Amino acid sequence: MARPGICGNVGSRRSTVRWLIAVVAITAALFSPLATVTPANAWTSTCSNSNCPDSAAWDSARWTSWWGNYVTGTNTAGANCTNYAAWKLIRNGATRVNYLGNANNWDDRAKAVNIPVDRIPAVGAIAQWNTGTYGHVAYVESVHGSTVTVSESNWSNTWLHRRQLSVSEVENFIHFKDIVTAPVVSKRAIGTPDFDGDGRSDVFRITPDGTLYLYRGNGQGGWDSGSGIGIGSSWTAFSSVIAPGDFSGDGRSDLIGILPDGTMRLYLGNGVGGWADGSGVQIGSGWTGLRTVFSPGDFTGDPHRDIVAVRNDGSMYVYAGNGQGGWATGTGALVGYGWKTVGTVFSPGDFNSDGKADILGVASDGTLKLYTGNGAGGLANSAGLAIGTGWDHFATLTSAGDFTGDAKADVLGVRPDGSMYLYRGNGSSGWLTGNAELIGTGF
């Protein structure tokens, strides 16, 4: 394997002058314990030196240290990975970066000034390794699901190089100034209890053209197949889509859609990944003026599936199902007020293993809070318990209940670039590992 050459801040060993800069981080660290990973054994070179994009600009810039010191180069004259990474960051608009030293110091020194460091790739982030005498850093040019393309200096005896490698082979991603794309709001990802009858939780995806896809879970935190199965069309007509599980009492999972005029329709599943009634049946009206509608499963303890709605004024109501595809009373029961300041609100079902369905909400500062249910249609803690930070960087949050087969509820998050991450619950109001696991793209 070709190893990186010296990736220290060469100029800093020739001069005591240090140009102090600090970068405002825009990406929050999301529960990602750091691991020691050797720089990638399996990578594909895409270009080197003058064949790479930005070659002319870097060929000129590499003779001057972007940390403010003189750089002579290492394997090849003017080649230095930290100097190149600094240059790319500055070109990306990242001004005022603290002196970070050699590449193997970047993660610790970034964290010391509250720059997020995690295992989640992003365009504009710095890929970092601690391996070797000086470590190595590279700039993330693009993310392709489970792989990334990075550009770098002083790798494999080149002054400029690009390669594609696995995300799992990068030790850390440092988020000085990521390039964030706007969310594709017409796409939706919705976790569902077992829809195809194999005993494993699944996920629905609605594409911009209105196609409803079923992604079959494998019961271990991944997929039974790599692609979704189209099971419907025109689903963008709904302003909200809810996956309550078995709402009709026939032992098969169903879907509920709310049209912009407030009409609610129930679509009965056939238990094998399709429909018992593809046209749907109206089960309600007046479902307008709502910020969020979702199902926590059985929230009232009766034990039928229920629906929870957050209105525009921040009030939350529970609508008790009758277990036969309709309603116990037809009117909502007030759960509480103050939900106007809570962003994404959803439910993983029973998240703390007390046998009662719970609710999760993201506060305005990105804190993820757990609101435990009391098993009778209300909340045991209306203030919520903080169980994480940085959750406002997801475009979508959902849950399929137990997605990993350990009988503990999990959470699925979709980032603005469409990548989906799995967070494994520990069954006691927290996380099994804290690691964000990339499990798909295009969501």
Secondary structure as UniProt FT lines:
FT   HELIX           10..13
FT   STRAND          43..48
FT   HELIX           49..51
FT   TURN            53..54
FT   HELIX           55..61
FT   TURN            62..63
FT   TURN            66..67
FT   HELIX           81..91
FT   TURN            92..93
FT   HELIX           103..105
FT   HELIX           106..112
FT   TURN            113..114
FT   STRAND          117..118
FT   TURN            123..124
FT   STRAND          126..129
FT   STRAND          136..144
FT   TURN            145..146
FT   STRAND          147..152
FT   STRAND          161..166
FT   HELIX           167..169
FT   STRAND          172..174
FT   TURN            185..186
FT   STRAND          188..192
FT   STRAND          202..206
FT   TURN            208..209
FT   STRAND          212..217
FT   STRAND          229..232
FT   HELIX           235..237
FT   STRAND          240..245
FT   STRAND          254..258
FT   TURN            260..261
FT   STRAND          264..267
FT   TURN            278..279
FT   STRAND          281..284
FT   STRAND          290..297
FT   STRAND          306..311
FT   TURN            312..313
FT   STRAND          316..319
FT   STRAND          333..336
FT   HELIX           339..341
FT   STRAND          345..349
FT   STRAND          358..362
FT   TURN            364..365
FT   STRAND          368..371
FT   TURN            382..383
FT   STRAND          385..388
FT   HELIX           391..393
FT   STRAND          396..398
FT   STRAND          411..414
FT   TURN            416..417
FT   STRAND          420..423
FT   STRAND          437..440
//
